[in-house]
Structure formats: structure tokens, C-alpha cells
Amino acid sequence: MIGPRYAAITGWGMALPEQVVPNAELACRLDTSDEWIRSRTGINQRYVAGPNEYTSVLATRAGRVALERARVPPEAVDTVIVATCTPDRPFPATACTVQANLGIPRAGAFDLAAACSGFVYGLHVATALVKSGMSACLLLVAADVFTRLINWQDRGTCVLFGDGAGAVVLQATPERLGLIAANVGAWGEGEALMAVDAGGARLPLTPELLQMGRQYVHMNGREMFRHAVRGMAESAEQALAMAGLRFDELALVIPHQANLRIIEAVARRLELPVDRFFVNLDRYGNTSAASVPIALCEAVEQRRVRAGDYVLLTAFGGGLTWGSAVVRWGETEG
């Protein structure tokens, strides 16, 4: 390809588990209520994966929809990336399972772990591979079954999360489409603010640790809120400046769907009306890395994103990680 090379998003898809768990059901088990959850988070319900709905299953479903929408045969894909913090197993990579499930032959496949920022990180990496010429057709999936990591007796975390997957197909094009600019970052010193301590090489699981509940996520909600607002707002400003755009040139902002109060605080900090932000966490809760691509899929289907529009994606997650991406939407002419 002669001249500038971009990575257009030519296909998109999402997948959800079958089971819906409304707030009222949680209120029957916990010291909480539908009103308490809605007023503090904006969440009404979430989808929870069943025993046979693990990360690769949801990722495969979303990936298949994205490939079909892009009209890309499996043999045309040369790279598969799965952004997740809930892989099927410690190894091999869940991306390898997705590659096999979709019948994609011999493509490179690897996982990327950046918690709830995973899709933005993945889009950053995937676009770099396409723009450099190392990849021509790439499948990026963000999928998490986060409910496997939560203690259902912990009101502070179990009401927040749901499961799901979102996927996009990236294809090389000379047109100025896809990711135009991105800003990603991390503050490792804050890793303890949200983490699962046991189950890795640092602290292998033992019966004693299981009894203590160290296999579940713990979170300092107040501090995560503060860092999330700052991280998303500052990275959004930097990504937009890199793209040479003003906020009033954006058709839509698609934020990580963690908490309605966080989204509202980011909107205030950026001096943007909340109705410029796409919000669907009332139906899905926080689906971790999958939240941004699921929201992107719905925004496209609702025609809130059209050809030629500039869209800002912004996310924040454990690590601590954050990232924002400016995307120009549109289909390639080829």
C-alpha cells in the first residue's frame, strides 16, 4: 500500500450471556435494594454468565458477528487479539481458543491484559500493527466474565459487574479512518486499589487463601472514582489534542460503563453535556474490557455514529490503567 496506511473498523459485534440478574434479585440475597443500587451506580440489571459461558465462548460469538458484518472470511484474518482479565486458563491465551473456534488458520493470536481499559489498549496496539504493515486484517475482541471474580456476598462489588464481549475487525486502508489518535497510560503504584490478590505466580491459591476469599476482587471505590475521573478526562483531552480536534467536533463520547456518577463527573470536567455521552450501563453494569465495544456496537446500531463522524472512546481500569482513542467512523471504499 503506497502512502499513509490506516486501520478502518469494518465489522463489529457483541455477545451477552443468557441470564439476566435484575437489582431486585440481588436485593433478595443482600442488604441492599433496587433504589440503593440505581441511585449510587445507575445500574438496573446485568447479564451473568452460566457455567458453560466462559470468556472464549462470549468472545467467539462476538467475533463471529464482527467477521460476518465485515464480510471477511476466517482465512483473511492474520491476527487475533483478545483483551481480557478473565482468561479461560492461565495459559494458553484465550485468543488461541477464539482463533480455533472461528476456524481462523495460522493467524497470530495473543491476549492483552489492561483490565477495563483493555479495548482502548487493544485498539492502540492493533492499529499500530495494521499501520506498520505487520497486519492487514485483524480481529480485536474484548471479553470478560468478571462475575467469576466477585464475592456475591460483598455488596460493594457484586452489584457493579456483568459479563459480555465486544469485537471489531480492522482492515488496512489508505483512507483516514479508524483510530486517528490515542493516549494510554498507567500508574502501577496504585495497583492495590483494585485487584485480585491470589491465583497468580505471586500468591498461588491455597485452601487457606480460598477460605479467606483472596480469589475475589477487592476495590477501594472512593479512590477508584477519583482516579477514574482524572484519568479519563486527562487522557481524553490529550488524545483529542493529538488528533487536532475540538470537543465540539465529536459526534459522541463512548466512556467505560462503570458508574453513572463517574460518567457525569467526566462530562462536567470536560465541560460537555451528558447527552453527548453514550450510556448503557443501566442494562449491562460494568462488563470490564467489553463495556466500550458493547457500547460502540449499540451506538452504531442506533445510528448515533455515522460515516465521517469522530468518536471519542475513553476508559479506566485496575492497574491502574487508562486510555482514550479518537476514531473516525466509516467504511472503506474497497
HELIX and SHEET records of a PDB file:
HELIX    1   1 ASN A   23  ARG A   29  1                                   7    
HELIX    2   2 ASP A   34  THR A   41  1                                   8    
HELIX    3   3 THR A   55  ALA A   70  1                                  16    
HELIX    4   4 PRO A   74  ALA A   76  5                                   3    
HELIX    5   5 THR A   94  ASN A  101  1                                   8    
HELIX    6   6 ALA A  115  SER A  117  5                                   3    
HELIX    7   7 GLY A  118  SER A  132  1                                  15    
HELIX    8   8 PHE A  146  LEU A  149  5                                   4    
HELIX    9   9 ARG A  155  CYS A  158  1                                   4    
HELIX   10  10 GLY A  188  LEU A  193  5                                   6    
HELIX   11  11 PRO A  207  MET A  212  1                                   6    
HELIX   12  12 GLY A  221  ALA A  243  1                                  23    
HELIX   13  13 PHE A  247  GLU A  249  5                                   3    
HELIX   14  14 LEU A  260  LEU A  270  1                                  11    
HELIX   15  15 VAL A  274  ARG A  276  5                                   3    
HELIX   16  16 LEU A  281  TYR A  284  1                                   4    
HELIX   17  17 SER A  288  ALA A  290  5                                   3    
HELIX   18  18 SER A  291  GLU A  301  1                                  11    
SHEET    1   A 5 TYR A   6  ALA A  15  0                                        
SHEET    2   A 5 ASP A 163  THR A 173 -1                                        
SHEET    3   A 5 CYS A 137  VAL A 145 -1                                        
SHEET    4   A 5 THR A  79  ALA A  83  1                                        
SHEET    5   A 5 GLY A 108  LEU A 112  1                                        
SHEET    1   B 2 GLN A  19  PRO A  22  0                                        
SHEET    2   B 2 GLN A  45  VAL A  48 -1                                        
SHEET    1   C 4 GLY A 178  ALA A 186  0                                        
SHEET    2   C 4 THR A 321  ARG A 328 -1                                        
SHEET    3   C 4 TYR A 310  GLY A 317 -1                                        
SHEET    4   C 4 LEU A 252  PRO A 255  1                                        
SHEET    1   D 2 MET A 194  VAL A 196  0                                        
SHEET    2   D 2 VAL A 217  MET A 219 -1                                        
END                                                                             
